């Protein structure tokens, strides 16, 4: 059962706190125990709430999982929108994007959202597919900012594919995964590719 409302705390504040706890425990459950462990019963036990609380805030388990995906996407989009690309050498610009994007991809809610998307890919609804399209558009826009003199879609695709790939060992590891060497390699490869392409464009 949920705890009684504390003195001085509004019902809305308590409700928001309960909702946040349920989402946080769902994320933790998926990352620590896997998607299969995230049953309605287990989530209520971890969050120390009743099934009625989940119904009140989300409707059912599927809607709770979609709330996790929504929160993961919202956080990712917010972080990516705030990336400040410097007006410096190409490698500095590439590094700024990769190093700022990685924390957004490796954040716990983002990783849980990816695991949910993989597990529910067969039954994915149109609303969720629209989320994916919006996310892809946002990533492409960031790629265009990185290389304003050309269509940055292919560069954006490569960056996001590589960063999503780095999410996998982090999701599989019981301890924090150090991807710094792989990210530096990605930065080097992208810088060389874009530098070489600029040379050929000038010929």
Kinemage of the C-alpha trace (Angstrom):
@kinemage 1
@onewidth
@group {chain A} dominant
@subgroup {mainchain}
@vectorlist {calphas} color= white
{ca unk a 1} P 0.000 0.000 0.000
{ca unk a 2} L 1.109 3.563 -0.542
{ca unk a 3} L 2.140 5.597 2.487
{ca unk a 4} L -0.262 8.248 3.807
{ca unk a 5} L 0.174 11.804 2.624
{ca unk a 6} L 2.834 13.587 4.671
{ca unk a 7} L 2.061 16.842 6.502
{ca unk a 8} L 2.375 19.845 4.190
{ca unk a 9} L 2.458 17.709 1.041
{ca unk a 10} L -0.374 18.040 -1.469
{ca unk a 11} L -2.170 15.048 -2.933
{ca unk a 12} L -0.770 16.000 -6.366
{ca unk a 13} L 2.797 16.034 -5.052
{ca unk a 14} L 2.306 12.660 -3.404
{ca unk a 15} L 0.789 11.292 -6.596
{ca unk a 16} L 3.699 12.558 -8.691
{ca unk a 17} L 6.134 11.002 -6.237
{ca unk a 18} L 4.348 7.654 -6.358
{ca unk a 19} L 4.311 7.701 -10.154
{ca unk a 20} L 8.045 8.485 -10.223
{ca unk a 21} L 8.807 5.642 -7.802
{ca unk a 22} L 6.831 3.153 -9.899
{ca unk a 23} L 8.659 4.168 -13.091
{ca unk a 24} L 12.043 4.129 -11.350
{ca unk a 25} L 11.451 0.628 -9.962
{ca unk a 26} L 10.231 -0.602 -13.346
{ca unk a 27} L 13.423 0.703 -14.951
{ca unk a 28} L 15.584 -0.840 -12.216
{ca unk a 29} L 13.752 -4.157 -12.484
{ca unk a 30} L 14.265 -4.361 -16.250
{ca unk a 31} L 17.958 -3.451 -16.069
{ca unk a 32} L 18.753 -5.627 -13.050
{ca unk a 33} L 16.572 -8.660 -13.755
{ca unk a 34} L 15.556 -8.428 -17.406
{ca unk a 35} L 12.314 -7.594 -19.172
{ca unk a 36} L 10.771 -10.962 -18.311
{ca unk a 37} L 10.969 -10.192 -14.600
{ca unk a 38} L 8.963 -6.979 -14.937
{ca unk a 39} L 5.604 -8.521 -14.144
{ca unk a 40} L 2.868 -6.422 -12.625
{ca unk a 41} L 3.151 -8.323 -9.343
{ca unk a 42} L 6.915 -7.935 -9.113
{ca unk a 43} L 6.818 -4.220 -9.925
{ca unk a 44} L 4.238 -3.580 -7.188
{ca unk a 45} L 6.453 -5.459 -4.727
{ca unk a 46} L 9.565 -3.503 -5.692
{ca unk a 47} L 7.765 -0.151 -5.622
{ca unk a 48} L 5.872 -1.050 -2.416
{ca unk a 49} L 2.554 -0.013 -3.932
{ca unk a 50} L -0.752 -1.718 -4.591
{ca unk a 51} L -1.920 -2.830 -8.025
{ca unk a 52} L -4.593 -0.168 -7.666
{ca unk a 53} L -1.886 2.506 -7.572
{ca unk a 54} L -0.511 1.296 -10.905
{ca unk a 55} L -4.009 1.215 -12.384
{ca unk a 56} L -4.668 4.739 -11.118
{ca unk a 57} L -1.466 6.225 -12.545
{ca unk a 58} L -1.010 4.164 -15.716
{ca unk a 59} L -4.042 1.965 -16.423
{ca unk a 60} L -2.254 -1.363 -16.816
{ca unk a 61} L 1.222 -2.879 -17.163
{ca unk a 62} L 1.474 -2.154 -20.895
{ca unk a 63} L 0.736 1.520 -20.320
{ca unk a 64} L 3.318 1.577 -17.533
{ca unk a 65} L 5.922 0.184 -19.922
{ca unk a 66} L 4.986 2.808 -22.514
{ca unk a 67} L 5.364 5.490 -19.827
{ca unk a 68} L 8.937 4.274 -19.316
{ca unk a 69} L 9.547 4.484 -23.074
{ca unk a 70} L 8.024 7.979 -23.194
{ca unk a 71} L 10.201 9.161 -20.323
{ca unk a 72} L 13.292 7.607 -21.897
{ca unk a 73} L 12.599 9.294 -25.234
{ca unk a 74} L 11.800 12.634 -23.598
{ca unk a 75} L 15.042 12.573 -21.628
{ca unk a 76} L 17.056 11.584 -24.671
{ca unk a 77} L 15.517 14.290 -26.852
{ca unk a 78} L 16.032 16.924 -24.154
{ca unk a 79} L 19.708 16.041 -23.723
{ca unk a 80} L 20.354 15.962 -27.465
{ca unk a 81} L 18.596 19.289 -28.005
{ca unk a 82} L 20.906 20.882 -25.431
{ca unk a 83} L 24.138 19.738 -27.086
{ca unk a 84} L 26.364 22.739 -27.767
{ca unk a 85} L 28.456 22.185 -30.899
{ca unk a 86} L 31.561 24.439 -30.801
{ca unk a 87} L 32.706 26.502 -33.777
{ca unk a 88} L 36.116 24.888 -33.777
{ca unk a 89} L 38.092 22.214 -35.615
{ca unk a 90} L 36.149 19.289 -37.049
{ca unk a 91} L 37.383 16.793 -34.448
{ca unk a 92} L 36.238 19.067 -31.623
{ca unk a 93} L 32.771 19.275 -33.167
{ca unk a 94} L 32.525 15.515 -33.660
{ca unk a 95} L 33.817 14.872 -30.145
{ca unk a 96} L 31.304 17.308 -28.646
{ca unk a 97} L 28.402 15.445 -30.259
{ca unk a 98} L 29.589 11.925 -29.430
{ca unk a 99} L 30.596 12.698 -25.839
{ca unk a 100} L 27.411 14.659 -25.118
{ca unk a 101} L 25.156 12.064 -26.740
{ca unk a 102} L 26.620 9.034 -24.970
{ca unk a 103} L 25.323 9.929 -21.461
{ca unk a 104} L 21.883 10.406 -23.008
{ca unk a 105} L 21.973 6.951 -24.604
{ca unk a 106} L 23.492 5.204 -21.568
{ca unk a 107} L 21.090 6.741 -19.029
{ca unk a 108} L 19.141 4.016 -17.223
{ca unk a 109} L 15.678 5.003 -18.486
{ca unk a 110} L 16.945 5.157 -22.073
{ca unk a 111} L 18.417 1.657 -21.797
{ca unk a 112} L 15.235 0.285 -20.237
{ca unk a 113} L 13.214 1.911 -23.028
{ca unk a 114} L 15.365 0.155 -25.636
{ca unk a 115} L 14.896 -3.192 -23.905
{ca unk a 116} L 11.127 -2.633 -23.840
{ca unk a 117} L 11.128 -1.735 -27.532
{ca unk a 118} L 13.038 -4.905 -28.407
{ca unk a 119} L 10.787 -7.106 -26.262
{ca unk a 120} L 7.556 -5.586 -27.627
{ca unk a 121} L 8.596 -5.172 -31.273
{ca unk a 122} L 5.973 -7.646 -32.531
{ca unk a 123} L 3.064 -5.882 -30.813
{ca unk a 124} L 4.335 -2.318 -31.215
{ca unk a 125} L 1.526 0.174 -31.828
{ca unk a 126} L 1.382 3.124 -34.224
{ca unk a 127} L 1.805 5.676 -31.423
{ca unk a 128} L 5.123 4.131 -30.457
{ca unk a 129} L 6.237 3.972 -34.073
{ca unk a 130} L 5.513 7.717 -34.314
{ca unk a 131} L 7.811 8.230 -31.315
{ca unk a 132} L 10.577 6.387 -33.161
{ca unk a 133} L 10.105 8.540 -36.267
{ca unk a 134} L 10.249 11.724 -34.162
{ca unk a 135} L 13.407 10.512 -32.452
{ca unk a 136} L 15.058 9.710 -35.772
{ca unk a 137} L 14.143 13.161 -37.132
{ca unk a 138} L 15.701 14.795 -34.081
{ca unk a 139} L 18.909 12.805 -34.471
{ca unk a 140} L 19.145 13.719 -38.141
{ca unk a 141} L 18.689 17.382 -37.291
{ca unk a 142} L 21.623 17.144 -34.894
{ca unk a 143} L 23.709 15.533 -37.622
{ca unk a 144} L 22.883 18.459 -39.901
{ca unk a 145} L 24.070 20.875 -37.207
{ca unk a 146} L 27.335 18.954 -36.954
{ca unk a 147} L 28.052 19.269 -40.663
{ca unk a 148} L 25.975 22.279 -41.822
{ca unk a 149} L 27.628 22.404 -45.244
{ca unk a 150} L 26.165 19.054 -46.265
{ca unk a 151} L 23.344 16.597 -45.592
{ca unk a 152} L 24.305 15.116 -42.233
{ca unk a 153} L 21.785 12.277 -42.273
{ca unk a 154} L 24.305 9.508 -42.991
{ca unk a 155} L 26.681 10.844 -40.326
{ca unk a 156} L 23.851 11.020 -37.798
{ca unk a 157} L 22.820 7.449 -38.661
{ca unk a 158} L 26.363 6.209 -38.107
{ca unk a 159} L 26.789 8.003 -34.779
{ca unk a 160} L 23.477 6.791 -33.414
{ca unk a 161} L 24.010 3.224 -34.661
{ca unk a 162} L 27.418 3.095 -32.952
{ca unk a 163} L 26.133 4.587 -29.698
{ca unk a 164} L 23.185 2.207 -29.652
{ca unk a 165} L 25.675 -0.610 -30.173
{ca unk a 166} L 27.636 0.570 -27.142
{ca unk a 167} L 24.439 0.406 -25.104
{ca unk a 168} L 24.342 -3.388 -25.447
{ca unk a 169} L 27.448 -4.271 -23.391
{ca unk a 170} L 26.362 -1.711 -20.778
{ca unk a 171} L 22.939 -3.378 -20.590
{ca unk a 172} L 24.532 -6.816 -20.303
{ca unk a 173} L 27.150 -5.850 -17.724
{ca unk a 174} L 26.548 -5.980 -13.980
{ca unk a 175} L 29.093 -3.196 -13.487
{ca unk a 176} L 29.537 0.157 -15.294
{ca unk a 177} L 30.949 -0.392 -18.785
{ca unk a 178} L 33.846 1.828 -19.842
{ca unk a 179} L 33.275 2.701 -23.504
{ca unk a 180} L 35.743 5.610 -23.610
{ca unk a 181} L 38.176 3.830 -25.944
{ca unk a 182} L 35.410 2.874 -28.372
{ca unk a 183} L 34.015 6.417 -28.366
{ca unk a 184} L 37.446 7.865 -29.144
{ca unk a 185} L 37.767 5.422 -32.037
{ca unk a 186} L 34.369 6.504 -33.338
{ca unk a 187} L 35.426 10.155 -33.114
{ca unk a 188} L 38.675 9.420 -34.985
{ca unk a 189} L 36.907 7.483 -37.751
{ca unk a 190} L 34.223 10.144 -38.252
{ca unk a 191} L 36.793 12.926 -38.293
{ca unk a 192} L 38.926 11.125 -40.887
{ca unk a 193} L 35.878 10.338 -43.006
{ca unk a 194} L 34.575 13.891 -42.983
{ca unk a 195} L 38.043 15.344 -43.562
{ca unk a 196} L 38.653 13.072 -46.547
{ca unk a 197} L 35.233 13.844 -47.980
{ca unk a 198} L 35.926 17.597 -47.705
{ca unk a 199} L 39.172 17.162 -49.620
{ca unk a 200} L 37.449 15.275 -52.433
{ca unk a 201} L 34.638 17.853 -52.557
{ca unk a 202} L 37.191 20.618 -53.187
{ca unk a 203} L 38.722 18.811 -56.201
